[in-house]
Amino acid sequence: MRILISILALMSAFFVSAEPDMSDLKPAKQGDTQFCTYVSVFSLSAKACSDTRENLWFEACNSIDFQPFQSGDKNFYKSNCSTHWTMVFNIRLYYTSPDYPNESDNASNKYSLSPEIREETSYSCPSDSFPDYTVLVNDNMCAKPKPKDCPAGYHSKAVSKALGSSECVPKECPPAGSGESLYTSPNLGSSFSGGGMYCNDGCAYSVSASNITSDKHATGTSQGAACGDKPYDNKKLADESDSDKCSTATNGDVTILSCADANPTTPEKDPHNNDDSKTPEDETPEKPKETCAEGDAACNLKNVETEIENSTNKQIDNDNKLHNKKVDAETKNTQAILNAMDSIDTSIFLQTKQDERLSAVTVSKFNELIDAVNGIETGGSGGGGGGNGDGSGGDCEGSPSECVPVEGAEIPNETVNLNEYADKYDDWLPNAELPSEKCIVLTNGKSICLSFEAFILLFQGISGLLVIGALMHSAKIISGAI
C-alpha cells in the first residue's frame, strides 16, 4: 500500500503549481505605499510598518524572532526591548560566558538597533494588463507559471501536443517479456552497473549482469510498465538481489513500476587521474656548505661540489613538478575528449529517438488524412438531365465538355503545390535541432571541433523521404477514391 501511495503521489505531483517562467516578465500591479522601520543587530532583524512616516523601532524590536546564538565567548539566550529613555533605539541581550556561566547572573549588554525608515510600495499579480502573469517575482514583476511537463508513464507535453492532444498521452512500453537493446549514458543521468531493474527511456527492464556489454549498452527484458520520475527517465531502480522489492500500480491510463524499498548500488566512477604515473614532489633538502679558511682550496672545491649537487637536485625537483603538471594536463585533455564523445553519442541517440517520435506523429496524421479520404462517398445514382440520360449513374469516360454538355459550362480545376501542402501541416512536427558542430578547448588553448553536418544531412534526407512517401501514398488513395 505504501508503494501504491508513493506512485500515486508521484503522478499527482504533475498538477502542483509550477515554478515561474523567468524569461518573460511583466510589471506587477502597484498597491499602497507604506513606511517601514527596519532594525537589526548581529543576525537578528525585523520591521514594522504604518501608513505614516514614524519611527516604529519599538514595535520592530518586539517583532524580532529571537533564537539563541553565540558570538565570541558569549552565548546569548534572551532579549528585551524597553521604552525607557536609556533604551531608546536599543535592545538588551542577556548572555552566559566564562566569566558569567549561569543565567542567574543576569549578565547583559545593550546594543544599538540602528533603525532605518524606508518607503515601500506593495505589488501584486496579476496586473490588469497581463492577466496570465500570476506569479510575483523580484518584488515588483509578474511571471507566467512555467507549465510542468507530463509525469512518468506519459509522453512529454511537446510530443503529446504533436500527437494531437492537449492532454498528456500515455507512452506505450514494449510488451512484458520482450527483449530490447538498451542504451544509456552519464549525460542521461545513468549507466549500466551490475544486474538489476533499470528504467530506460521511461520503461522498466530487467537486466542480467551477463547481458551488460558496457556502461552504455545492455540487453534487457521489458516489464511492460513505465517507471521513473519524468518522461523518458533513465536510472537504476534496484539491484538484481532486490528485484523482488519492485511492484506496479496503475492510475487507469498507465502502469508504473516502482522499487521504493530498494537501494541500488552505484559504483564509484573511475577518476582517470593517472596518479600512478606521477613522481613524488618532495623537495630534496639542500646540503650545507662548510666554512672554509682563507686559502683552503680543498674546502672551497668541496663547497663547489656541494653547490653543484644542490643545484642538480633542485633541477630534478622542478622536472618532477613539470612532469606531474604535464600528466594532469594530458589527463584533463583526454577527459575533455571523452566527455565530447559522450556528448556526441548522446546527441545522436536523442536525435534518433526524436526522429522515431516524429515518424509516429507523421504516421498518425496521415492515418487521419486516409480515414478522412476513405469517408468520401463515391459513385452516383441517375444520369439526370445531362449526359446520355439513361439514369444508370455510370461514370462518364469522355472529355469534360462531353460529360457536361451545357453551353459555357466549365469544370473548375485546382493546381495543388506540394510545398504549400507540406507547409500547411508543418506545425504538426515538433522542432528537433542538432548543433552543427561540437567544440572543446584543451588546456594548451587549442580546440578540437567535431562536426554533426553529416548526421544532420542524413536525418534530413530520411525525414524528406518519409514525408514524400507519405504524400505520394495519400495522393494515390485520394485519386482512387474520386
N, C-alpha and C positions, 0 to 999 in steps of 0.2 A: 504493500500500500504506500509506503514511504517513497518508493521509486516512482510509482504512478503519480503521486502528488508532485514530485520534483519535475517530472516530464511535463505535466500539465501546466505547472508554474512557468516552465521554460517557454512553452507555447504561448501562454498568455502574456509573457513579457513583451511580446510584439506590440501589444496595444497600449503600453505605458507611454506617457508623453515623451517626445523625443527632445534631444538637445537642440539649441538654436543654430540656425544656419548663419554663421558669422560673415559669410561672403556677401550678404545682401542686407544692409541695414537702412532703416528709415527713422526720421526724427520722432521721438516719443511725444505724447500729449502732455503739455505743460500744465501743472496744477498750481496749488497755493505756494506762497513764499513764507518761510519761517526763519526765525533767528535761533540758532542752536549754540549753546555754550559747551565747549569741549574741555575736559580736564584729563590729565594723565600724570602718572608717577610710576617709576620703574616700568613694569609691564602692564600696569593697571590703567584702564581708560574707560570713559563713559561720556555721555552727552545728555543734555536736557534742552528742550525746545519750547518756544512760545511764539505767538503772533506778533509780539512787540520786542524791540531790542532792549533786553535787560540781561544782566549778568546772573545766570542761574547756577553759579558754581556749587552752591549747597545742594540743590536738587540733583545736579550731576554727580556730586560726591557720594550722595546716598544711593545712587543707582549703580555704583560700581559693584560688579560681581566679584567680590574678593575671594581669592583662593590662596591658601598658604603657599609661600615661596621662600627661597633662600637667596641672599645676596651677601657675598663675602662670608664672614663668620656669624652672620645674623640669620636666624630663622623667624621670619615674620608670620604671625599666626592670627592677628586680629587688626581691624581698622576702626577708626572712629572719626565721624565728622561733627563739627560743632560750630554754632553761630557766635560763640564767644569772640569778643573783639581780638583776642590774641590768636584766634584760629582762622581768621578771615583768609580765604583763598588757600587754606592749608588742610592737610589731613594728618591724623596721628596714627602711626603704625606701631603696634606692640610686637616685641620680639624676645627670643631667648638667644643666649650667646655663651661662650666660655666664661665670661665674667658674670652673666646673669642666667644660669642654667634652668631656672624654674619660672613658669608663667606667673607664679605668685609674686615674683619680684616686680612685676608690672613695669618692666623696662620698656621705654618707648622713645620715639623720635618724632619730631614734627617735620613734615615735608611739604614743599610748595606744589600746588596742583597746576600752576601756570594756566589759568583759564583763558580760553580764546573764543570769541563770539564770531560765528560765521553765518552768512546769509545763504540759505539753502532753498532750492525750488524742487518740489516733488514732481515726478514724472510717472506716467502710466502708459500701458499699452492695452489695446491698440489705439492709435490715433484715429481721428475722424477721416483722414485722407487715405489711410492704409489699414483697412480693417483686417487684412490677412496677417499682419505683423503683430503677433500677440505676446511675444516674449521680450521682457525688458532686459537689456544688456548695457554694459558700460554706463550705467546710471541714467542716461538720457536718450538711449536709442532703442529701437524695436527691431526684432528679427522674426522671421518665419520659423516655426518649429521644423527642424530637419526631419523629414519622414524616415522612420525606421524601415530597415529592409525586412523582407519576409523572414519568418522563423525557420528553424531547421525542418527539413522534410518538404520544403517548397522551393520552387524556383525563385530567383531574386525578383525584386519589383520590376527591374528593367526587362528581364526576359519574360516575366508574366504579362507585362504590358505589350511586348512584341507578339506574344501568343494570342493577343486579342482580349485580354481580361484585365479589368480594373482591380480585381482581387488577386491574391497570391495563388498561383497554380501549383498543385501538388506535383512533386517530382517523382517520376517512376524509376525505382531502382530495379536492377536485374532480378529475375525470379530467384527465389531461395534455392540454393543448391547448385547454381550455375557457376562455372569457373570464369574468372575475369583476370586480365592482365592489369596490374595496378601501377600507378606512378605517383610519387610524391617528391617533395623537395624541402630543404630547410627554409627556402623562400616562401613555401606554402605553410610553414609552421610545423612540419612533421618530417620524420624519416623512419624507415623500417629498421627496427632494432629488436630482434627476437620475435618468436611466435606470439600470437595473441589475437585479440579482437581489435580491428582498426576501422576508423572512419575515413573513407577515401572519397573525395568529391561529394560528400554528403550522404554516402551509402555505407552500410555496415558490412564488413567482410571478416571472415575467419581466415587467418594467415598462419600456415605452418612454418616453423623455422627453416625447414628444408626447402621451402618454396621462395625464400628471400635470396635474390641474386645479388643485390647491392642495397645500399641505404636508400636508393631511389626506386628500385624496381622489385616487384614481387608478384606472385600469383595467389589470388585469394578466392574463397568460396563465399558467394553472396548470401546474406541472411534475409534478403527480401525486405529489408527495412531501412528507413533513413536514420540519421544519427547526427550528433554534433550540436553546436550552439548557434549555427547560422547556415545559410545555404552554401553548399559546396565545401563544407568544413573538412579539414584534414588533421587527424591526430590519432594517437593510440588510446584505446579505451580501456584495455585490460591485458594483463599478461596471459600467456597460454594456460597457466595453472588457475587463473581466476576467471576464465571464460564462463564458468557456471554461475558467476555472480551477475551476469547480464540478463536483462529481461526486456520485454517490449510492452508498449501501451499504445493505444490509438485514440485519436480525437474524432474519429468518424471519417476523416479525409486521408490522413497519413498514419503510418505505423512508425513509431520511433523506438530505437533500441538504445538503452542506457545501461551503464555499468557503475551505478552510484557508489557501491561498496568496494570497488576495485581501485588499487593504487598502482597504475602501470609504472614500471621502472624505465628510466631514461638514462642510457649510458652517457658517461662524460665524453664530451667531444674532444677529439684529438687536437691539442692546441697548435700542432705543427710549428713548434718554436725552435726546433733544431738545436736545443741547448747542448746536446751531446757533441755537437760539432764545435762548440766554443772552447776557449782555453781560459785557464784561471787568470783573473785580473789583479791578483795580489801583487803589490809593488815590492820589488826586491830592495831590502834595506841597503843604504849606502855604507860602504866600508870606511872607517875613519882613517884619516891620514896621520902620519907621525910628525912630531915636531923635530925638525932637523937642526943640527948645529950648523953654523956657518962653515961652508966648505965641505960638508959631508955629502959627497957625490953619491954614495951608495944609498943613503937615506932619501935623497932627492929623487933618485931613479926609482926607488920603491914607491914613492908617492905618485910619480908619473904613472907607474903601472896600476896603482890603485885608482887614479883618476880615469884611466882608460877603461878599467873594469867596470867602474860605476857608470860611466857614460854608455858602455855597451849594454849593461843590464837595463838602464833607463830606456835605451832604444828598443830592446826586446819587449819591455813592458808596454811601450807605446804601440809596437807592432801587434801585440796581443789584443790591445783595446781596439785597434783599427780592424783586426781580423773579426772580432766579435761584432763590431758595428756593421761590417760587410755581410756577415751571416744574418743579422737582423734585417738589413735592407733587402737581401735576396729572399728571405722568408716572407717579408711583407709584400714584395712584388709578386711572388708565387701565389700567395693567398689572394691578392687582388685579382690575378688572372683566374684562379679557381672560382672566386666569387662571381666574376663576369661570366664565366662559362655556365655556372649555375643559373645566373640571371637569364642568359640566353636560352638555356634548356627549359627553364620555367616559362619564359615568354612564348616559346614555340608551343609548349603544352597548353598554355592558356588560350593561345590563338586557335589551336586545333579544337579545343572544347568550345570556343566561341563559334567556330565555323559549324560545328555539329549542331549547336543551338540555332544558328541562322538557317541551316538547312531544314531543321524541324519547323521553324517559323515559315519558311518558303513553302514547304510541302503542305503545311496546314492551310495557308492562304490559297494556294492553288486548288486544294481539295474543296475549299468553299466555292471557288470560281467554277469548278467542274460540277459541283452539286447544283449551282445556280443554272448552268447551261443545260444540265440534264432535266431541269424542271420546265424548260421551254416546250410548249405543246407544238407538235409538227403535224403536217397533213391538212386536209380541209374537207368540207362537205358541200357538194353542189358547185356547178360551174358559174352560176349567176348569169348576169346579162352579158358578160364579156366572154371571150374565148369561143370554144366550139359549142357552148350551150347545152352539152349533153348531161350536165348535172352529175357527172361521175366523180368530180373532185380530183381528177388525176392531175399530176404535175405537168405544167406546160414546158415543153422542151424546145420551144422556138426562141427567137430573139425577144428582147423587151417590147419592141413595137408590135410583134406578132402576138405576144401574150396579153398585151394591154392595147387593143386596137381602138383606143379612144383618141380623137383628134387633139393634138397638143399635149397628150399625157406623157409624163416623164417619170421614170423610177429614180428616186433620189439615191445617190451613192456617196459614200464617205471613205476617204483615204485615212487609215489609222497609222500614225507614226509610232513605231515600236518604242522609240526612245521616250516619247511622251507617255506611252502606256506604262513603261517601266518606272518613269519618274513619279507617276501617279501613286504607285504603291511603294515608293522608296522609304516612306516613313514606317513601313511595317518592320523594317530591319533595324535593330539597334546598332549604333556605331561601334566598331571594334578596330582600334588603331594599334599598329606595332611600330615602335620607333625605327627610323630609317637606319640608325646605327647606334652602337653602344661603345662608349669610350671610357677607358680607365687611365688614371695618371699614376705613373710609377714614382718611386722615391727619388730617382735621378732627374725628375722633371719631364721626362719623355712620356708620351701617351701612346696607347695601343687602341685602335678602333676596330670593332668587329661589325661588319655590315649585315643588315637584315634585308637588303634590297632583293636578293634572290628569293627569299621566303615570301616577301610581300608580293612579288610578281607571280609566284606560284599560287598563293592563296587567291589573288585577284583573278588569275586565269581560271582556277577551279570554280570560283563563285560566278564568273561570267558564263562559263559553260552550263552551270546548273540553271541559271536564270534563262538563258537562251533555250535550253532543252525544255524547260517548263513552259515557256511561252509558245514554242512550236507545238508541244503536246496539247495545250489548251486551245490553240488555234485550230488544230486538227479536229478536236472534239466539237468546237463551235461550228466549223464548216460542215461537219457531218450531221449536225442536229438541225441545220437550216434547210 
